[in-house]
Every structure is written in C-alpha cells, then in structure tokens.
Amino acid sequence: MGRLIESTWHEQAVPASAEANLKTYICRLRRALPPALTGSRIDSRPGAYRLRVEPGELDADQVAGQASAARAALADGDPRTAIALLTAALAHWRGRAFEDLPGTDFQSAADRLEETRRELRETLAEAQLAAGEVVAAIGVLRALTSDDPLREGAWTHLVRALHAAGRRAEALAAFRQARRMLAEELGVDPSPALAQAHQQALTADTATQPRRELPRDVPGFTGRAAELGALDRAAPGGTVVLDGMTGVGKTALATHAAHRLAARYPDGQFFLDLRGHTDPVTPADALARLLRGLGHTDVPADLDERAALWRSELSRRRVLLVLDDAADAEQVRPLLPGPSASLTLITTRTRGWRLPGETRHTLTPLSHNESAGLFHTAAGPREQPLTALSPLTAVLTACAGLPAALHAAATRLAVRPLWSTADLADWLGTEGGRDELAPEVTGSYRRLSAGARVAFRTLATLPPEFELRQAAQHLGLPQPEARHLLEELTDHHLLDAPGPGRFRAHPLIRDQARRTARPLSNARVA
C-alpha cells in the first residue's frame, strides 16, 4: 500500500485521506477493467493489491512474440514477413515506458524496454537491407545511431547500407564518426565487423563491382506469358526451377526473365552453365567460379567451406543467380544461398528431384499459335496464310512446338533466300530435315542407366503413344521392369505419361531415338 501511495502522490504532499482515496480508485478500476479468465482483475489482501494479467495480455509479451517470429522469418529468408512483424512490434511504443512513474524499479524496467526497442529497430534495418529496402534501412539506422551513438552494431549496418546504396563517401564518414565516438566515450577501437564494413567501402573498386553475367536477352521473345508472370512475382529469397524436355526453351525463358528481374538485384546477376563440355560441372568448381566472381582470389579447398563462404557473401547481398541445365539436387544444393534476399533460377531436363521450398514450373511445347508467332518473329512473316493445308502449317507441325526446332527451321529459311515456306516444308519432310530439327539429347542420354538407354532406342519402333504392355513386349521384359525403365525416361523428359499405364513420345524425340539407334544397328551389321 505504501508504494502505491508514494507512486500516486510522488510530486505532491500525501493527503491524510490517501489510503481511503486509493481504495476508491481501486474500486473504480475494478468496475472499469474487463474480468480476467481466472476471476477478478484486482486481488486484495491486507495492505496490498495485485493486478491479475493473463498470458499474452501485456504489450511486452506481444512484442516478445512478434520479435521472435520476426527473427525466425529472417533466418528462413523471408525478410518481408520479418519487416511486417517488427513494424507491428514497434507500434506498441507511444513514448518511453513508465515515463511518469518514479523509483528505481520502474526506471530499470523502462531501460530494459528501451533496449528491446533499440534491438527491434536494428533488426528491422537488417530485414530491410535483406529485402533490398536500402533507403528505408538507412533512415532507421541514422535515427538509431543518433539516439544511441555507442551502438556499434547499428553503425556497422549503417556503413554497409550506405555502401550498398552507392554512397561510399557517406559510408566512410559514418565509420569515422563511429570510431571517434567509441574512442572518446569508451576508449576502444571499432569491432572487427565494423572494421570489415569500413574496409569493404574503402577498397571498393572495379574488381568488386557487381557482376553482370546474363547472356544476351532473346530477341523478340514470344509466348510463355503465364510462366513469365509467375517469374515476375517470384519473391526474393526464393528458388524457382524450370524443367522440361531438351529444346523446349528453358534457358531462353530463364534468361529473358532474368533480364526483366535484373534491376531488383543490384548486387549482381550470375549465370552458370552446369552442363559442362563432357561431364556436369562439380559443385566445388561451380563455387570456385562464383566466389572468384565476388573478388575472392584465395578460395578455400574444402567444398563445405566454399559453400559456407558463398552463403555468407550472399547474406548481405541482393543477387540473381541463374543455374542452367542442372543435373540433380546434389549438384545445385551447395550453390544455393542461405537466408538472403537473393533469387535463384534453375533450369533442368530432369523432373525426378526436388529442393526444399522450391517453386517448380514444367515447360511444355508451345501451342500452334504460339509456334506461329515465334516462327514469324525468328524468320520474318511469309506470304503463306496459316491454314490447315498451308506450307507454314506443315513447318509448324514438323517442329511440334519446340522453340529450338522452330529457331532451327527459321534459320534454315533465312540462309536460303531463294526458298519459300513450301520449300522449307518439303525439306523438313526429308530425313535430313528431320535430323536437323531433332533436339540434342546426348546429355540426358548419358545420365540414363544402361537399361533405360535400350528403352530409349526402342521408342523409334513404338507408336507415338503406347501402353506399358507394348513396351514390355518390345523390350522382352516383365511389365514391372519395363515400367521402371519408362519412368526413368519420363524423369528425364524423354517421355510423357498422359495417363496410367500410357506413355507418349514427342515426335522429335522419336526421331532422336531413331538417330541414336542407327549407329548401333550399323555396328551390328558390320
């Protein structure tokens, strides 16, 4: 009771009726406050009162929950969710806590809450940097370093944010101010983290400028509107996989989308062909190439150390990473960023693997109208109308919706100025013409098991769409064994499965199967 009286009348003389007045105030509070789940809000005993608060009702409890969820979101690579949670947590403050209450207990509690508020503001700036909101982060950090000039973590983030925004002179000036404050007030040197941020700003030169490695954009890119829309909406920190058969346009789509997204990732755009000349690129070699792209000349020998250094570098960058023609999850997993604001686009001919948290789009051949649009763009409009009997329709049918085949046909027409579309259609009807359109499947073929290679060559002798029973008869295998081999071909996009027990081979894949089987037949005859 005495503490309540002292706190209520701490700036004036305590009246003789103080205890009676306090009981009146408590009575009014009981009527004003909603009831607690466990009974009255205010318990009383001789000379004392206790306010009953349910779990989660205090602002401090709500802030603690939001802060914990925000840190988890940031660790999971979701800075925008972290920003929303931290903003909501900071909105609970309406000035300094317990501002009008005296006593060391209140002061200590207020100090603890102010420290929580500073930590939230610093974490908010960190999340804003991860989300690419550099200007907003700079504003938060400038206010924080003004309120708490000895907060070294805030100075470190500020130097990095100014450097990331291209404001190198301001970054260096911020470091000098922080160093002076630390020396004058605490008599200490800057921490290694702050010194490293300063060194990065100080030594910034052309060797550490962001990489711009994207191949030339596809001229006159047409089609894939739905997939492009999905890629445009891809959130930072995500992993998007494009799979599909060879020649279906995965690399072209990834490259075109990357050019559209490039401005959102100012810290660099990396493009890495994982196919290799003879064998797939190893994760160790890929990481060495990526780290050298960031300016590292002394690359660790150990694969795990390379991967850890790569993740560390990307944790404070906003980078677009394109990994083209990935073989499997084992090849790309060490290359993936950790929690960061970077986006990874992966293309692969194989659908038989998955990455945690990925978004996957399977590309199918273009429609007839999309094929016509792509062919006109690549070859220029011809005089032939698009009718069922027109030569152009015959050309599009021969290409069967594969962008690579359409480009090959358009190129053949472009280098034969005396040819008409009808001449092109006639040529595509020959074996040589079909061979030129057939997609290159060597990489996929090499990755097949010995039995699946035999099954692939058998496609040339099967109908375009066939049942499991027919394939088993051709292979001379029981149906369960034949199904296993056909599913392996399906995983590599060398077959489709339109229904249970049914399989379908793309016409150009069947031509490629015929070409693959032909040397083997000749060898047997010889």
C-alpha positions in Angstrom: 0.0 0.0 0.0 2.8 2.4 0.9 4.4 2.0 -2.6 1.1 2.7 -4.3 0.6 5.8 -2.2 4.1 7.0 -2.9 3.7 6.5 -6.6 0.3 8.2 -6.8 1.3 11.3 -5.0 5.0 11.4 -5.8 5.1 15.1 -6.8 2.9 16.5 -4.1 2.1 16.2 -0.4 0.4 13.0 0.6 -3.1 13.8 1.9 -4.4 12.4 5.1 -7.1 10.6 3.2 -4.6 8.9 0.9 -5.5 5.3 1.9 -9.2 5.9 1.6 -8.8 7.7 -1.7 -6.6 4.8 -3.0 -9.4 2.3 -2.1 -11.9 4.4 -4.1 -9.6 4.4 -7.1 -9.1 0.6 -6.9 -12.9 0.2 -6.7 -13.4 2.3 -9.8 -10.6 0.3 -11.6 -12.4 -3.0 -10.8 -15.5 -1.7 -12.5 -13.6 -0.3 -15.5 -11.4 -3.3 -16.2 -12.8 -6.4 -18.0 -12.9 -9.6 -15.9 -10.0 -12.0 -16.0 -10.3 -15.6 -17.1 -9.4 -16.7 -13.5 -11.5 -14.3 -11.6 -11.3 -10.6 -10.6 -8.7 -8.4 -12.2 -7.6 -7.0 -8.9 -7.0 -9.2 -5.8 -6.7 -7.6 -2.4 -5.2 -8.6 0.9 -4.4 -6.6 4.0 -2.3 -3.6 3.0 -1.7 -4.8 -0.6 -3.3 -5.2 -4.0 -2.4 -7.4 -7.0 -3.4 -6.8 -10.7 -4.1 -10.1 -12.4 -2.8 -10.2 -16.1 -3.4 -13.2 -18.4 -0.6 -14.6 -20.5 -0.1 -12.6 -23.7 -2.1 -9.5 -22.5 0.9 -7.3 -21.8 2.3 -5.3 -24.6 5.7 -6.6 -23.6 4.6 -10.2 -24.1 3.1 -9.4 -27.5 6.3 -7.6 -28.6 8.4 -10.6 -27.5 6.3 -13.0 -29.6 6.4 -10.7 -32.6 10.2 -10.2 -32.3 10.8 -14.0 -32.0 8.6 -14.7 -35.1 10.4 -11.9 -37.0 13.8 -13.3 -36.3 12.7 -16.8 -37.4 11.3 -15.3 -40.6 14.6 -13.5 -41.2 16.5 -16.7 -40.6 14.2 -18.5 -43.1 15.0 -16.0 -45.8 11.6 -14.1 -45.6 12.6 -10.5 -44.8 9.3 -9.0 -45.8 7.4 -11.0 -43.2 10.1 -10.0 -40.7 9.6 -6.3 -41.6 5.8 -6.6 -41.0 6.2 -8.3 -37.6 8.9 -5.8 -36.5 6.8 -2.8 -37.6 3.9 -4.1 -35.6 6.0 -4.7 -32.6 7.5 -1.2 -32.7 4.0 0.3 -33.0 3.3 -0.7 -29.3 5.6 2.2 -28.2 4.0 5.5 -27.6 6.9 7.2 -25.8 9.1 6.0 -23.0 7.6 3.3 -20.8 6.7 4.3 -17.2 7.7 7.9 -18.0 5.6 9.4 -15.2 6.4 6.9 -12.5 9.3 7.3 -10.0 11.5 4.7 -8.4 14.4 2.6 -9.5 12.2 -0.4 -10.2 10.2 1.5 -12.8 13.4 3.0 -14.2 15.1 -0.4 -14.6 12.0 -1.8 -16.4 11.9 1.2 -18.7 15.6 0.8 -19.5 15.1 -2.8 -20.4 12.2 -2.0 -22.7 14.2 0.8 -24.4 16.9 -1.7 -25.1 14.3 -4.1 -26.6 13.1 -1.2 -28.7 16.6 -0.5 -30.0 17.2 -4.2 -30.8 13.9 -4.2 -32.7 14.9 -1.2 -34.7 18.3 -2.7 -35.5 16.7 -5.9 -36.6 14.2 -4.0 -38.7 17.1 -2.3 -40.5 18.7 -5.7 -41.1 15.5 -7.1 -42.5 15.1 -4.0 -44.8 18.6 -4.5 -46.1 17.9 -8.2 -46.8 14.7 -7.2 -48.7 16.6 -4.6 -50.7 14.9 -1.6 -49.0 18.2 0.1 -48.6 16.9 3.7 -48.3 14.4 2.8 -45.6 17.2 0.9 -43.7 19.5 3.9 -43.8 16.7 6.1 -42.3 16.2 3.7 -39.4 19.9 3.3 -38.8 20.6 7.1 -38.8 17.9 7.6 -36.2 19.2 4.7 -34.1 22.8 5.8 -34.1 21.7 9.3 -33.2 19.7 8.0 -30.2 22.4 5.5 -29.2 25.7 6.7 -30.5 27.6 3.8 -28.9 25.5 1.1 -30.6 28.2 -0.5 -32.7 26.0 -3.0 -34.5 23.9 -0.1 -35.8 27.0 1.7 -37.1 28.1 -1.5 -38.8 24.8 -1.9 -40.6 24.7 1.8 -41.5 28.2 1.7 -43.1 27.2 -1.4 -45.1 23.8 0.1 -46.1 25.4 3.4 -47.3 28.0 1.4 -49.3 25.3 -0.8 -50.8 23.4 2.3 -51.9 26.5 3.6 -53.7 27.0 6.4 -51.1 30.6 5.5 -50.5 31.7 8.9 -49.1 28.8 8.8 -46.6 29.8 5.3 -45.6 33.4 6.3 -44.9 32.1 9.4 -43.0 29.8 7.3 -40.8 32.7 5.0 -39.9 34.9 7.9 -38.9 32.1 9.3 -36.7 31.6 5.9 -35.1 35.3 5.4 -34.5 35.6 8.9 -32.8 32.6 8.2 -30.6 33.9 4.8 -29.5 37.3 6.2 -28.7 36.1 9.3 -26.8 33.4 7.6 -24.8 34.7 4.0 -24.3 38.4 4.2 -25.2 38.1 1.2 -27.6 38.7 0.6 -31.3 36.0 -0.5 -33.8 35.0 -4.1 -33.6 36.1 -6.5 -36.4 32.7 -6.4 -38.0 32.7 -2.5 -38.2 36.3 -2.5 -39.4 35.4 -5.0 -42.1 32.4 -2.9 -43.3 34.8 0.1 -43.4 37.4 -1.9 -45.4 34.8 -3.0 -47.9 33.7 0.6 -48.5 37.3 1.8 -48.6 38.6 -0.7 -51.1 35.6 -0.8 -53.4 36.9 -0.7 -57.0 36.2 -2.3 -60.3 37.2 -5.7 -59.1 34.4 -5.7 -56.5 31.8 -4.1 -58.7 28.6 -6.2 -59.1 28.8 -8.9 -61.8 26.5 -8.7 -64.8 26.8 -12.2 -66.3 23.5 -12.7 -68.0 23.7 -13.8 -71.6 22.2 -11.6 -74.3 18.4 -11.5 -74.0 16.4 -13.5 -76.5 15.5 -11.1 -79.4 11.7 -10.9 -79.9 10.9 -13.4 -77.1 7.3 -14.6 -77.6 5.0 -16.9 -75.6 5.2 -18.2 -72.1 3.1 -15.4 -70.7 1.9 -17.4 -67.7 5.3 -18.6 -66.7 6.8 -15.1 -67.2 4.1 -13.6 -64.9 4.9 -16.2 -62.2 8.6 -15.4 -62.5 7.9 -11.7 -62.3 6.2 -12.3 -59.0 9.0 -14.5 -57.6 9.9 -13.2 -54.1 13.5 -12.5 -53.0 14.9 -15.4 -51.1 13.1 -18.0 -53.3 14.2 -20.8 -55.6 12.4 -21.3 -58.9 13.0 -24.4 -61.0 12.1 -24.7 -64.7 12.1 -28.2 -66.0 11.2 -29.6 -69.4 12.4 -31.6 -72.4 15.5 -30.5 -74.2 14.8 -27.8 -76.8 11.6 -26.6 -75.0 13.1 -23.2 -74.2 14.0 -23.4 -70.5 17.3 -21.4 -70.9 15.6 -18.8 -73.1 12.8 -18.3 -70.6 15.2 -18.1 -67.7 17.4 -15.6 -69.5 14.5 -13.4 -70.6 13.0 -13.5 -67.1 16.4 -12.7 -65.5 16.7 -9.6 -67.7 13.3 -8.4 -66.6 14.2 -9.0 -62.9 17.8 -7.7 -63.0 17.0 -4.2 -61.7 15.7 -5.7 -58.5 19.0 -7.4 -57.8 21.6 -4.6 -57.9 24.4 -6.6 -56.2 24.9 -8.8 -59.3 23.5 -11.3 -61.7 25.4 -14.6 -62.0 24.8 -17.1 -64.9 26.4 -20.5 -64.6 26.1 -23.3 -67.2 26.2 -26.5 -65.1 26.2 -28.9 -68.1 30.0 -28.8 -68.8 31.7 -29.9 -72.0 31.8 -33.6 -71.3 30.7 -34.1 -67.7 28.4 -31.9 -65.4 30.2 -29.1 -63.5 31.0 -30.2 -60.0 29.7 -28.1 -57.0 33.3 -27.4 -56.0 34.2 -26.0 -59.4 31.0 -24.0 -59.6 31.5 -22.5 -56.2 35.1 -21.5 -57.1 33.8 -19.8 -60.2 31.1 -17.9 -58.2 33.5 -16.9 -55.4 36.0 -15.6 -57.9 33.2 -13.6 -59.4 32.8 -11.9 -56.0 36.5 -11.0 -55.9 37.9 -13.9 -53.8 41.3 -14.9 -55.0 42.0 -17.3 -52.2 39.2 -19.8 -52.5 39.0 -22.5 -49.7 39.9 -26.0 -50.9 37.1 -27.7 -48.9 33.7 -27.9 -50.5 31.8 -27.1 -47.3 34.0 -24.1 -46.6 33.4 -22.8 -50.1 29.6 -23.2 -49.7 29.7 -21.5 -46.3 31.7 -18.6 -47.7 29.3 -18.3 -50.6 26.3 -18.2 -48.3 28.0 -15.7 -46.1 28.7 -13.4 -49.0 25.1 -13.6 -50.3 23.6 -13.0 -46.8 24.3 -9.3 -47.2 23.7 -9.0 -51.0 20.7 -9.0 -53.3 21.8 -11.2 -56.1 20.1 -13.0 -59.0 21.6 -16.5 -59.6 20.8 -18.5 -62.7 21.9 -22.1 -62.7 21.4 -23.5 -66.2 20.9 -27.2 -67.0 21.3 -28.7 -63.6 21.7 -32.4 -63.4 20.3 -33.1 -59.9 19.7 -31.7 -56.4 23.2 -32.8 -55.3 24.8 -30.6 -57.9 22.9 -27.4 -57.0 22.3 -27.7 -53.3 25.7 -26.4 -52.2 25.3 -23.4 -54.6 22.0 -22.2 -53.0 22.1 -19.0 -50.9 21.2 -19.2 -47.2 18.7 -16.8 -45.7 19.1 -13.8 -48.0 17.2 -11.5 -50.4 18.7 -13.3 -53.5 16.7 -15.2 -56.0 17.8 -18.4 -57.7 16.5 -19.6 -61.1 17.4 -23.2 -62.1 16.7 -25.0 -65.3 16.9 -28.7 -65.7 15.9 -31.5 -68.1 15.1 -33.8 -65.1 12.0 -33.8 -63.1 12.9 -36.6 -60.8 14.3 -34.4 -58.0 13.2 -31.6 -55.7 14.7 -28.9 -53.5 13.1 -27.8 -50.2 10.9 -24.8 -50.6 11.3 -24.6 -54.4 8.6 -23.4 -56.8 8.6 -25.5 -60.0 7.2 -24.9 -63.5 7.3 -27.6 -66.1 7.5 -26.2 -69.7 5.5 -28.0 -72.4 5.7 -27.5 -76.2 4.2 -24.3 -77.5 0.7 -24.2 -78.9 0.1 -23.9 -82.6 -0.5 -20.1 -82.5 2.5 -19.5 -80.1 4.6 -21.6 -82.5 3.5 -19.4 -85.4 4.3 -16.2 -83.5 7.8 -17.5 -82.6 8.5 -18.6 -86.2 7.3 -15.3 -87.7 9.5 -13.4 -85.2 12.5 -15.6 -86.0 12.1 -15.8 -89.8 10.0 -12.8 -90.6 6.4 -13.0 -91.9 6.0 -15.0 -95.0 3.3 -14.8 -97.7 1.7 -18.1 -96.6 -1.5 -17.9 -94.5 -1.9 -20.2 -91.5 -4.4 -22.7 -92.8 -4.7 -26.4 -92.4 -3.1 -27.0 -95.8 -0.6 -24.2 -95.9 3.2 -24.9 -96.0 3.6 -22.9 -92.8 1.3 -25.3 -91.0 3.4 -28.2 -92.3 6.5 -26.4 -90.9 4.9 -25.9 -87.5 3.7 -29.5 -87.4 7.2 -30.7 -88.1 8.6 -28.6 -85.3 6.0 -29.9 -82.9 6.0 -26.8 -80.6 9.7 -27.0 -79.7 11.3 -23.5 -79.7 14.7 -24.9 -80.6 13.2 -26.7 -83.7 11.3 -23.5 -84.7 14.5 -21.5 -84.5 16.4 -24.1 -86.5 13.8 -24.1 -89.2 13.7 -20.3 -89.3 17.5 -20.2 -89.6 17.4 -22.7 -92.5 14.9 -20.4 -94.3 16.9 -17.3 -93.6 20.1 -18.8 -95.1 18.2 -20.0 -98.2 17.0 -16.7 -99.7 15.6 -18.5 -102.8 13.5 -20.8 -100.7 9.8 -20.3 -100.0 8.0 -21.6 -97.0 6.8 -24.5 -99.2 10.4 -25.4 -100.0 11.2 -25.4 -96.2 8.2 -27.7 -95.6 9.4 -30.1 -98.3 12.9 -30.2 -96.9 11.6 -30.8 -93.3 9.8 -33.8 -94.7 13.1 -35.4 -95.6 15.2 -37.4 -93.2 18.0 -34.8 -93.3 15.5 -32.1 -92.4 14.0 -34.0 -89.5 17.5 -34.8 -88.3 18.3 -31.1 -88.2 15.2 -30.4 -86.0 15.8 -33.3 -83.6 16.8 -31.9 -80.2 20.2 -32.8 -78.8 19.7 -35.4 -76.1 23.3 -36.5 -75.5 23.4 -35.1 -72.0 20.2 -36.7 -71.0 21.1 -40.0 -72.7 24.4 -40.1 -70.8 22.6 -39.9 -67.5 20.4 -42.9 -68.2 21.0 -46.3 -66.9 22.0 -49.0 -69.4 18.5 -50.5 -69.4 16.9 -47.0 -69.9 19.2 -46.4 -72.9 17.9 -49.6 -74.5 14.3 -48.5 -73.8 15.0 -45.0 -75.3 16.3 -46.6 -78.5 13.2 -48.7 -78.6 11.0 -45.6 -78.9 11.8 -45.4 -82.6 9.9 -48.7 -83.1 6.9 -48.0 -80.9 3.9 -45.9 -81.8 3.9 -42.2 -80.8 1.6 -43.2 -77.9 1.8 -46.7 -76.5 0.8 -48.8 -73.5 3.1 -50.3 -70.9 2.2 -53.8 -72.3 3.5 -52.9 -75.8 6.8 -51.5 -74.5 7.3 -54.6 -72.3 6.9 -56.9 -75.3 9.4 -54.8 -77.4 11.9 -54.9 -74.6 11.3 -58.5 -73.7 10.9 -57.6 -70.0 8.2 -58.2 -67.4 5.9 -55.2 -67.1 7.2 -54.1 -63.6 10.8 -53.9 -65.0 9.7 -52.1 -68.2 7.7 -49.6 -66.1 10.8 -48.8 -64.1 12.8 -48.0 -67.3 9.9 -46.0 -68.8 9.6 -43.9 -65.6 13.3 -43.2 -65.8 12.8 -41.9 -69.3 9.9 -39.8 -68.1 12.0 -38.3 -65.3 14.4 -37.1 -67.9 11.6 -35.6 -70.1 12.3 -38.2 -72.8 8.7 -39.5 -72.4 5.4 -38.1 -71.2 2.9 -40.1 -69.2 -0.6 -38.9 -70.3 -2.4 -41.4 -68.2 -2.0 -44.5 -66.0 0.0 -47.2 -67.9 0.2 -45.0 -71.0 3.3 -43.2 -72.4 3.8 -40.7 -75.2 7.0 -39.8 -77.1 7.4 -36.3 -78.6 7.8 -36.8 -82.4 11.2 -35.1 -82.4 12.3 -37.3 -79.5 11.3 -40.3 -81.5 13.4 -39.1 -84.4 16.3 -38.6 -82.0 15.8 -42.2 -80.7 16.0 -43.4 -84.3 19.2 -41.5 -84.8 20.7 -42.9 -81.6 19.7 -46.5 -82.5 21.0 -46.1 -86.1 24.8 -46.3 -85.4 24.2 -49.3 -83.1 22.4 -51.1 -85.9 25.1 -50.2 -88.4 27.7 -51.5 -86.0 25.9 -54.8 -85.6 25.6 -55.2 -89.4 29.3 -54.5 -89.8 
